[in-house]
């Protein structure tokens, strides 16, 4: 699978078509603009792909909201800027939602599409925002036999190929000791995706249990794909990356893949 930065994604193609059409148009108009794009030559079902794209990403909004007219508008969604998450190490306060929020923030900074389960989008918060306000893909529905379990993985970082978004990194946040449940869900992701699989926990107790579980079948065969990280390690990475972004912006630099 090609990295997103290596080519133009369908999300970008559809967004550009809507801009050309004044920011709002019917699917048939979008199709007319997109027809002839080089990507249509390698995708025999490109019209179905466009229908999938406008429903998948947050930047496309149906008019009216029930989507009954086939009209969509382009919404320039501004994801809240990640802020440092300085926590008192003497009183650890990282909970499930904070860990997911930091993971979503990192995925956003690194240029991935992000997803958390639908229930978590409305019930969990990070830095005063519902997680649903922070993700870029509110409804991830992969064409896989294990779609229900995959959609319940705590955080996914996604890229796009001709079949749609697919997980590049997958994270299970295990705040208690139910490590096996998280490992089971991660293992539902098809091997063709070459997804990196992470389990995060608050203490070494979860880490010890993780090591025991991944040494047993069915996980032992895939042990090389699994990694355990502590909440504290996630916090350190998150704060370092947010600080880097602040320094980068102050200096006036932009990563290559973010250049227009």
NURO-149781 format. One record per residue (C-alpha): x, y, z. Coordinates in steps of 0.02 Angstrom, whole numbers, padded with zeros to 5 digits, always signed. Example, Ala and Ser with C-alpha at 12.3 -4.5 7.8 and 13.67 -1.06 7.14 Angstrom:
2
+00615-00225+00390+00684-00053+00357
//
This chain:
260
+00000+00000+00000+00065+00172-00043+00086+00303+00093-00037+00446+00086+00100+00572+00048+00150+00475-00109-00005+00524-00206-00170+00614-00209-00306+00529-00107-00490+00516-00154-00528+00632-00009-00422+00767-00091-00495+00733-00264-00674+00752-00202-00632+00906-00098-00551+00990-00249-00704+00949-00355-00819+01029-00228-00710+01184-00221-00721+01196-00410-00911+01183-00394-00921+01323-00268-00914+01216-00111-01083+01128-00129-01149+01010-00263-01247+00853-00303-01155+00688-00322-01189+00688-00509-01101+00857-00525-00954+00794-00422-00943+00642-00535-00941+00752-00691-00795+00851-00624-00698+00699-00565-00727+00597-00724-00565+00596-00820-00457+00613-00664-00310+00491-00678-00372+00399-00523-00531+00346-00614-00427+00247-00740-00372+00125-00604-00538+00117-00511-00683+00042-00609-00803+00083-00467-00745+00261-00440-00922+00330-00428-00957+00213-00282-00791+00269-00208-00848+00450-00214-01011+00403-00125-00908+00316+00008-00789+00463+00027-00922+00597+00054-01000+00490+00191-00837+00440+00273-00745+00602+00308-00796+00744+00423-00754+00880+00295-00904+00827+00188-01077+00872+00254-01242+00813+00178-01375+00943+00136-01494+00921+00223-01414+00821+00364-01511+00662+00323-01422+00651+00154-01583+00620+00060-01546+00742-00081-01374+00680-00133-01305+00856-00107-01145+00882-00008-01051+01035+00048-00868+01053+00089-00838+01102+00269-00665+01165+00310-00655+01078+00478-00526+01151+00595-00469+01018+00715-00433+01094+00887-00247+01125+00906-00169+00996+01024-00111+01073+01188+00022+01009+01308-00046+00883+01432+00062+00916+01585+00012+00794+01721+00072+00776+01901+00174+00618+01904+00141+00599+02091-00045+00588+02057-00071+00502+01889-00231+00566+01812-00222+00490+01639-00384+00397+01610-00450+00304+01459-00516+00461+01373-00358+00562+01402-00251+00422+01330-00364+00412+01177-00360+00602+01159-00171+00606+01160-00167+00467+01030-00290+00561+00918-00187+00720+00938-00027+00630+00890-00110+00549+00740-00173+00718+00682-00001+00797+00700+00080+00653+00606-00042+00674+00461-00152+00521+00482-00341+00509+00477-00404+00465+00651-00548+00364+00721-00614+00310+00891-00770+00204+00923-00937+00292+00900-00985+00278+01083-00818+00352+01138-00842+00499+01019-00989+00560+01123-00948+00499+01299-00762+00534+01318-00672+00702+01319-00497+00771+01302-00447+00948+01346-00629+01004+01354-00678+00928+01185-00779+00773+01146-00671+00646+01056-00793+00657+00910-00738+00838+00885-00556+00783+00869-00564+00636+00749-00564+00659+00560-00662+00500+00519-00822+00492+00620-00887+00333+00539-00757+00203+00491-00836+00052+00407-00701-00060+00332-00752-00194+00208-00690-00334+00318-00775-00486+00396-00729-00426+00571-00792-00248+00548-00886-00242+00714-00732-00286+00817-00616-00174+00717-00732-00025+00744-00718-00053+00932-00528-00034+00939-00491+00116+01050-00395+00222+00923-00349+00197+00741-00231+00297+00632-00285+00276+00452-00218+00301+00277-00311+00279+00114-00294+00164-00035-00415+00124-00177-00521+00021-00058-00536+00163+00068-00457+00201+00236-00358+00062+00319-00269+00057+00489-00083+00090+00492-00075+00098+00682-00201+00026+00804-00204+00060+00991-00296-00027+01133-00301+00069+01297-00313-00056+01440-00347+00041+01599-00377-00120+01697-00313-00297+01669-00424-00352+01524-00276-00365+01407-00342-00516+01313-00498-00425+01253-00392-00288+01175-00272-00412+01095-00420-00508+01022-00486-00350+00938-00316-00300+00871-00292-00471+00795-00454-00450+00695-00365-00324+00581-00315-00417+00421-00130-00453+00405-00129-00375+00230-00141-00204+00314+00028-00228+00401-00044-00131+00548+00068-00093+00697-00025-00152+00853-00005-00064+01021-00074-00095+01195-00059+00047+01322-00079+00032+01510-00050+00135+01668+00072+00020+01761+00197-00120+01742+00060-00239+01801-00025-00222+01631+00144-00240+01547+00180-00404+01636+00009-00472+01591+00035-00415+01411+00198-00512+01398+00114-00667+01466-00032-00655+01346+00070-00624+01187+00173-00777+01227+00016-00884+01211-00083-00934+01058-00160-00861+00954-00052-00707+00989+00118-00792+00994+00121-00812+00806+00099-00624+00787+00203-00573+00938+00322-00469+00831+00176-00353+00785+00125-00312+00964+00201-00179+01077+00160-00123+01253+00184+00057+01309+00150+00143+01474+00036+00294+01491+00189+00391+01552+00281+00353+01390+00131+00412+01289+00123+00573+01391+00309+00607+01364+00294+00580+01176+00136+00684+01163+00208+00833+01256+00372+00825+01159+00279+00822+00992+00162+00965+01040+00312+01069+01094+00397+01029+00928+00243+01088+00832+00243+01251+00930+00428+01281+00894+00404+01232+00710+00262+01355+00688+00357+01494+00776+00503+01464+00658+00388+01464+00506+00416+01290+00436+00292+01165+00361+00318+00978+00331+00332+00930+00148+00171+00829+00146+00074+00979+00217+00131+01101+00083-00008+01155-00038
//
